[in-house]
């Protein structure tokens, strides 16, 4: 008789959150998303309409967005990465290891205007939000991730700890090696 294995759905999920874009900040393409740009596309949107992709590749969905909202800072997102897929596990490994933390939006511009530095995006039709290596908007980052067992980890805190440890190692090396 084979043993029965019971797994909850959340055992196959990794949870992330962060900002897909920050309002008022120019991206590397000199576009600036203004507050309210997503309101018309988000309010009537059905769950799952905005896709979670890897590197903007339509053939590489890796999970789903479970929360997308505008707040005072930008477009805040919460998502689930499917860990029962090879790509999901690989991306999760890169996120949890601190090697991948960028977010990027895929959209169609509905209304924009020229500004002194580039273009102000006033109304966007949001299609997808990707986890990326190099985000076009420098402030578009995954701020935290959480494992299925509920242990939250702040990526920024991990990065600060790693930088602090690297400084300590460098100081020790200078003391030990003349």
C-alpha positions as CSV (number, residue, x, y, z in Angstrom):
1,X,0.0,0.0,0.0
2,X,1.4,3.4,-1.0
3,X,1.6,6.1,1.7
4,X,-0.9,9.0,1.3
5,X,0.7,12.4,0.9
6,X,-1.5,15.3,1.7
7,X,-0.2,18.7,0.5
8,X,-2.0,22.0,0.8
9,X,-2.2,24.3,-2.2
10,X,-0.1,26.9,-0.4
11,X,2.8,24.4,-0.1
12,X,3.3,24.9,-3.8
13,X,3.3,28.7,-3.7
14,X,5.8,31.5,-3.0
15,X,4.4,34.9,-2.1
16,X,5.9,38.2,-3.2
17,X,5.1,41.8,-2.9
18,X,6.5,45.1,-4.0
19,X,6.0,48.0,-6.4
20,X,5.6,47.4,-10.1
21,X,6.1,51.1,-10.6
22,X,6.6,54.2,-8.5
23,X,4.5,57.3,-9.2
24,X,6.3,60.4,-10.3
25,X,9.7,58.8,-10.9
26,X,11.1,58.8,-14.4
27,X,12.2,55.4,-15.8
28,X,15.2,54.8,-18.0
29,X,13.0,55.5,-21.1
30,X,12.1,58.9,-19.6
31,X,8.5,57.9,-18.9
32,X,6.8,58.8,-15.7
33,X,3.6,57.1,-14.5
34,X,1.3,59.5,-12.6
35,X,-1.1,58.5,-9.9
36,X,-4.5,57.4,-11.3
37,X,-3.0,56.0,-14.5
38,X,-4.3,52.5,-13.7
39,X,-7.6,53.2,-12.2
40,X,-9.7,52.6,-15.3
41,X,-7.9,49.4,-16.2
42,X,-7.9,47.9,-12.7
43,X,-11.4,48.6,-11.4
44,X,-13.2,46.7,-14.1
45,X,-10.5,44.0,-14.4
46,X,-11.4,40.4,-13.7
47,X,-9.1,38.4,-11.4
48,X,-6.2,37.0,-13.4
49,X,-6.5,39.5,-16.3
50,X,-3.1,41.0,-15.5
51,X,-0.6,38.2,-16.0
52,X,2.5,37.4,-14.1
53,X,5.3,36.7,-16.5
54,X,9.1,36.2,-16.4
55,X,11.1,38.7,-18.3
56,X,8.0,39.9,-20.3
57,X,7.9,36.5,-22.1
58,X,4.3,35.6,-22.9
59,X,5.3,31.9,-23.1
60,X,6.7,32.1,-19.5
61,X,3.9,32.7,-17.0
62,X,5.2,31.9,-13.5
63,X,2.3,32.6,-11.2
64,X,-0.6,35.0,-10.7
65,X,-1.2,38.4,-9.2
66,X,-3.6,38.2,-6.2
67,X,-3.5,41.9,-5.4
68,X,-2.9,45.0,-7.5
69,X,-3.7,48.5,-6.2
70,X,-2.6,52.1,-6.5
71,X,-1.5,53.6,-3.2
72,X,0.3,56.9,-2.5
73,X,3.7,55.6,-3.6
74,X,2.8,53.6,-6.7
75,X,1.4,50.4,-8.1
76,X,1.6,47.9,-5.2
77,X,1.4,44.2,-6.1
78,X,1.1,40.9,-4.3
79,X,1.6,37.7,-6.2
80,X,1.9,33.9,-6.0
81,X,4.7,32.1,-7.8
82,X,3.9,28.5,-8.7
83,X,6.6,26.4,-7.2
84,X,5.4,23.2,-8.7
85,X,6.8,24.3,-12.1
86,X,10.5,24.2,-13.1
87,X,10.5,27.9,-14.0
88,X,8.6,28.9,-10.8
89,X,11.2,27.0,-8.7
90,X,14.1,28.6,-10.6
91,X,12.7,32.1,-10.3
92,X,11.9,31.6,-6.7
93,X,15.4,30.4,-6.0
94,X,16.8,33.6,-7.6
95,X,14.4,35.8,-5.7
96,X,15.1,34.2,-2.3
97,X,18.8,34.2,-3.0
98,X,18.7,38.0,-3.6
99,X,19.8,37.7,-7.3
100,X,16.4,38.8,-8.8
101,X,14.2,41.6,-7.5
102,X,13.0,43.7,-10.4
103,X,9.4,44.2,-11.5
104,X,8.3,45.7,-14.8
105,X,4.9,46.6,-16.3
106,X,3.6,45.7,-19.7
107,X,0.9,48.1,-20.9
108,X,-0.7,50.0,-23.7
109,X,-0.7,53.8,-23.4
110,X,-4.2,55.3,-23.6
111,X,-3.4,58.8,-22.5
112,X,0.0,60.6,-22.2
113,X,1.5,64.1,-22.5
114,X,5.0,65.5,-23.1
115,X,6.9,66.8,-20.1
116,X,10.2,68.7,-19.8
117,X,12.1,65.4,-19.1
118,X,10.1,63.0,-21.3
119,X,6.6,61.8,-21.1
120,X,3.9,61.7,-18.4
121,X,1.7,58.6,-18.6
122,X,-1.8,59.5,-17.5
123,X,-3.9,56.4,-18.4
124,X,-2.6,52.9,-19.1
125,X,-4.2,49.6,-20.0
126,X,-2.2,47.2,-17.8
127,X,-1.6,43.8,-19.5
128,X,1.1,42.2,-17.4
129,X,3.6,42.6,-14.6
130,X,6.9,40.7,-15.0
131,X,9.6,39.7,-12.7
132,X,12.8,40.9,-14.4
133,X,16.5,41.2,-14.0
134,X,16.7,44.9,-15.0
135,X,13.6,46.9,-14.5
136,X,13.1,50.0,-16.6
137,X,11.9,51.9,-13.5
138,X,14.7,51.7,-10.9
139,X,12.2,51.8,-8.0
140,X,10.1,48.9,-9.3
141,X,11.3,46.1,-6.9
142,X,10.1,43.1,-5.0
143,X,10.3,44.4,-1.4
144,X,9.6,41.1,0.4
145,X,8.9,37.5,-0.1
146,X,7.3,34.8,2.0
147,X,7.6,31.1,2.0
148,X,4.6,28.8,2.1
149,X,5.3,28.1,5.8
150,X,4.7,31.8,6.5
151,X,8.2,33.0,7.3
152,X,8.5,36.6,5.9
153,X,11.9,37.8,4.8
154,X,12.8,41.3,3.7
155,X,15.1,41.3,0.7
156,X,16.4,44.7,1.7
157,X,17.3,43.5,5.2
158,X,19.1,40.5,3.7
159,X,21.0,42.7,1.4
160,X,22.0,45.0,4.2
161,X,23.1,42.0,6.3
162,X,25.2,40.7,3.4
163,X,26.8,44.1,2.9
164,X,27.6,44.3,6.6
165,X,29.1,40.8,6.6
166,X,31.2,41.6,3.6
167,X,32.6,44.7,5.4
168,X,33.4,42.6,8.5
169,X,35.2,40.0,6.3
170,X,37.2,42.7,4.6
171,X,38.2,44.2,8.0
172,X,39.2,40.8,9.3
173,X,41.2,40.0,6.2
174,X,43.1,43.3,6.6
175,X,44.0,42.4,10.2
176,X,45.0,38.8,9.4
177,X,46.9,39.4,6.2
178,X,49.6,42.0,6.5
